[in-house]
């Protein structure tokens, strides 16, 4: 009986160890390119090199919890991802009926501020509002003084 009991305990221990090994094998480490992105960020808190787009996403997923909580690593890597993705979008040729010789019209004409007739409209508006507010404050002060003097006399 004791031999069977020991054998069952050993079998249970082996089964537990085997289950632990299988479970830990399912949790994979970060991919080499994700580790490269994280190492690039750890170097100087910037992403200095260009990586494949999936590497950025894998690096964000592989950030350790303490770095994620106390640093801006995820934001920096996401910005680097957006920059690389935008550059790659810019390399594409436009689709659709676009003639290569035409340029889009300017939305606003250029403003000539070098001439002496250029009036700083925003400054004039702010100055006018300041004068109106000062006048309203002064009128309120005088009105209160009149009421106080009229009630005492």
C-alpha beads as a LAMMPS data file, in Angstrom:
LAMMPS data file: protein, C-alpha beads

153 atoms
152 bonds

1 atom types
1 bond types

-500.0 500.0 xlo xhi
-500.0 500.0 ylo yhi
-500.0 500.0 zlo zhi

Masses

1 110.0

Atoms # bond

1 1 1 0.000 0.000 0.000
2 1 1 2.740 2.442 0.822
3 1 1 4.474 1.740 -2.482
4 1 1 1.273 2.541 -4.403
5 1 1 0.760 5.677 -2.300
6 1 1 4.294 6.856 -3.036
7 1 1 3.892 6.002 -6.706
8 1 1 0.664 8.020 -6.923
9 1 1 2.308 10.964 -5.173
10 1 1 5.251 10.849 -7.588
11 1 1 2.851 10.606 -10.516
12 1 1 0.883 13.596 -9.218
13 1 1 4.099 15.561 -8.778
14 1 1 5.273 14.713 -12.305
15 1 1 1.861 15.642 -13.709
16 1 1 1.940 18.966 -11.857
17 1 1 5.450 19.757 -13.104
18 1 1 4.478 18.773 -16.639
19 1 1 1.395 21.018 -16.486
20 1 1 3.523 23.898 -15.197
21 1 1 6.017 23.448 -18.029
22 1 1 3.249 23.369 -20.624
23 1 1 1.627 26.477 -19.145
24 1 1 4.903 28.404 -19.047
25 1 1 5.657 27.340 -22.622
26 1 1 2.400 28.977 -23.742
27 1 1 3.533 32.320 -22.361
28 1 1 6.090 33.372 -24.913
29 1 1 8.688 36.025 -24.417
30 1 1 8.736 39.169 -26.510
31 1 1 9.866 38.781 -30.079
32 1 1 13.440 39.804 -30.879
33 1 1 12.290 42.891 -32.776
34 1 1 10.071 43.953 -29.840
35 1 1 13.046 43.529 -27.532
36 1 1 15.108 45.665 -29.931
37 1 1 12.500 48.455 -29.823
38 1 1 12.396 48.316 -26.013
39 1 1 16.203 48.336 -25.839
40 1 1 16.233 51.358 -28.154
41 1 1 13.801 53.160 -25.830
42 1 1 15.716 52.133 -22.700
43 1 1 18.901 53.592 -24.186
44 1 1 17.748 57.234 -24.085
45 1 1 13.917 57.259 -23.789
46 1 1 13.623 57.720 -27.564
47 1 1 13.203 55.471 -30.563
48 1 1 16.169 56.310 -32.799
49 1 1 15.922 53.569 -35.400
50 1 1 13.205 52.430 -37.792
51 1 1 11.658 48.999 -37.261
52 1 1 8.979 46.954 -38.970
53 1 1 5.459 48.057 -38.009
54 1 1 4.553 44.833 -36.133
55 1 1 7.641 45.304 -33.939
56 1 1 6.222 48.510 -32.457
57 1 1 2.949 46.835 -31.533
58 1 1 4.765 43.828 -30.075
59 1 1 7.014 46.162 -28.073
60 1 1 4.016 47.983 -26.596
61 1 1 2.533 44.626 -25.594
62 1 1 5.886 43.500 -24.110
63 1 1 6.445 46.547 -21.880
64 1 1 6.849 45.346 -18.290
65 1 1 4.136 46.524 -15.916
66 1 1 6.438 48.713 -13.827
67 1 1 7.708 50.555 -16.926
68 1 1 4.172 50.933 -18.208
69 1 1 3.006 52.423 -14.913
70 1 1 5.852 54.862 -14.300
71 1 1 7.218 55.851 -17.718
72 1 1 6.008 57.127 -21.065
73 1 1 7.447 54.156 -22.979
74 1 1 4.115 53.189 -24.560
75 1 1 3.489 56.769 -25.730
76 1 1 6.983 57.143 -27.203
77 1 1 6.750 53.815 -29.023
78 1 1 3.238 54.659 -30.295
79 1 1 4.483 58.015 -31.636
80 1 1 7.392 56.284 -33.366
81 1 1 4.922 53.810 -34.861
82 1 1 2.735 56.650 -36.159
83 1 1 5.723 58.435 -37.626
84 1 1 6.944 55.339 -39.465
85 1 1 3.429 54.456 -40.616
86 1 1 2.935 58.029 -41.886
87 1 1 6.202 57.954 -43.809
88 1 1 5.198 54.717 -45.436
89 1 1 1.814 56.153 -46.350
90 1 1 3.578 59.157 -47.880
91 1 1 5.659 56.855 -50.066
92 1 1 2.524 55.505 -51.738
93 1 1 1.336 56.959 -55.005
94 1 1 -2.066 58.639 -54.960
95 1 1 -4.959 56.602 -56.316
96 1 1 -7.719 57.982 -58.483
97 1 1 -8.057 60.746 -61.083
98 1 1 -5.223 63.064 -60.059
99 1 1 -3.331 64.766 -62.822
100 1 1 0.339 65.178 -61.899
101 1 1 0.658 68.724 -63.297
102 1 1 -1.993 70.359 -61.116
103 1 1 -1.395 71.748 -57.680
104 1 1 -4.173 72.401 -55.183
105 1 1 -5.184 76.064 -54.818
106 1 1 -3.920 77.962 -51.791
107 1 1 -6.511 78.082 -49.057
108 1 1 -5.560 81.536 -47.814
109 1 1 -3.634 84.203 -49.654
110 1 1 -0.352 85.288 -48.104
111 1 1 -0.547 88.323 -45.812
112 1 1 1.858 91.174 -46.481
113 1 1 2.857 92.478 -43.052
114 1 1 5.805 94.501 -44.291
115 1 1 3.761 97.474 -45.488
116 1 1 3.050 100.414 -43.210
117 1 1 -0.708 100.037 -43.704
118 1 1 -0.891 96.687 -41.930
119 1 1 -3.149 97.245 -38.899
120 1 1 -2.885 94.801 -35.982
121 1 1 -6.627 94.144 -35.722
122 1 1 -6.436 91.690 -32.780
123 1 1 -4.469 94.161 -30.679
124 1 1 -6.966 96.930 -31.458
125 1 1 -9.884 94.680 -30.479
126 1 1 -8.215 93.673 -27.220
127 1 1 -7.419 97.304 -26.415
128 1 1 -11.010 98.329 -27.076
129 1 1 -12.328 95.545 -24.851
130 1 1 -9.934 96.622 -22.098
131 1 1 -11.207 100.190 -22.251
132 1 1 -14.841 99.040 -22.121
133 1 1 -14.144 96.839 -19.086
134 1 1 -12.279 99.635 -17.302
135 1 1 -15.144 102.035 -18.000
136 1 1 -17.706 99.519 -16.679
137 1 1 -15.650 98.974 -13.536
138 1 1 -15.295 102.712 -12.983
139 1 1 -19.032 103.274 -13.485
140 1 1 -19.824 100.530 -10.976
141 1 1 -17.428 102.068 -8.454
142 1 1 -18.931 105.559 -8.866
143 1 1 -22.467 104.186 -8.633
144 1 1 -21.664 102.394 -5.379
145 1 1 -20.019 105.519 -3.938
146 1 1 -23.102 107.624 -4.764
147 1 1 -25.408 105.130 -3.083
148 1 1 -23.217 105.004 -0.008
149 1 1 -22.972 108.832 0.238
150 1 1 -26.679 109.337 -0.474
151 1 1 -27.746 106.871 2.225
152 1 1 -25.472 108.436 4.917
153 1 1 -26.469 112.048 4.350

Bonds

1 1 1 2
2 1 2 3
3 1 3 4
4 1 4 5
5 1 5 6
6 1 6 7
7 1 7 8
8 1 8 9
9 1 9 10
10 1 10 11
11 1 11 12
12 1 12 13
13 1 13 14
14 1 14 15
15 1 15 16
16 1 16 17
17 1 17 18
18 1 18 19
19 1 19 20
20 1 20 21
21 1 21 22
22 1 22 23
23 1 23 24
24 1 24 25
25 1 25 26
26 1 26 27
27 1 27 28
28 1 28 29
29 1 29 30
30 1 30 31
31 1 31 32
32 1 32 33
33 1 33 34
34 1 34 35
35 1 35 36
36 1 36 37
37 1 37 38
38 1 38 39
39 1 39 40
40 1 40 41
41 1 41 42
42 1 42 43
43 1 43 44
44 1 44 45
45 1 45 46
46 1 46 47
47 1 47 48
48 1 48 49
49 1 49 50
50 1 50 51
51 1 51 52
52 1 52 53
53 1 53 54
54 1 54 55
55 1 55 56
56 1 56 57
57 1 57 58
58 1 58 59
59 1 59 60
60 1 60 61
61 1 61 62
62 1 62 63
63 1 63 64
64 1 64 65
65 1 65 66
66 1 66 67
67 1 67 68
68 1 68 69
69 1 69 70
70 1 70 71
71 1 71 72
72 1 72 73
73 1 73 74
74 1 74 75
75 1 75 76
76 1 76 77
77 1 77 78
78 1 78 79
79 1 79 80
80 1 80 81
81 1 81 82
82 1 82 83
83 1 83 84
84 1 84 85
85 1 85 86
86 1 86 87
87 1 87 88
88 1 88 89
89 1 89 90
90 1 90 91
91 1 91 92
92 1 92 93
93 1 93 94
94 1 94 95
95 1 95 96
96 1 96 97
97 1 97 98
98 1 98 99
99 1 99 100
100 1 100 101
101 1 101 102
102 1 102 103
103 1 103 104
104 1 104 105
105 1 105 106
106 1 106 107
107 1 107 108
108 1 108 109
109 1 109 110
110 1 110 111
111 1 111 112
112 1 112 113
113 1 113 114
114 1 114 115
115 1 115 116
116 1 116 117
117 1 117 118
118 1 118 119
119 1 119 120
120 1 120 121
121 1 121 122
122 1 122 123
123 1 123 124
124 1 124 125
125 1 125 126
126 1 126 127
127 1 127 128
128 1 128 129
129 1 129 130
130 1 130 131
131 1 131 132
132 1 132 133
133 1 133 134
134 1 134 135
135 1 135 136
136 1 136 137
137 1 137 138
138 1 138 139
139 1 139 140
140 1 140 141
141 1 141 142
142 1 142 143
143 1 143 144
144 1 144 145
145 1 145 146
146 1 146 147
147 1 147 148
148 1 148 149
149 1 149 150
150 1 150 151
151 1 151 152
152 1 152 153
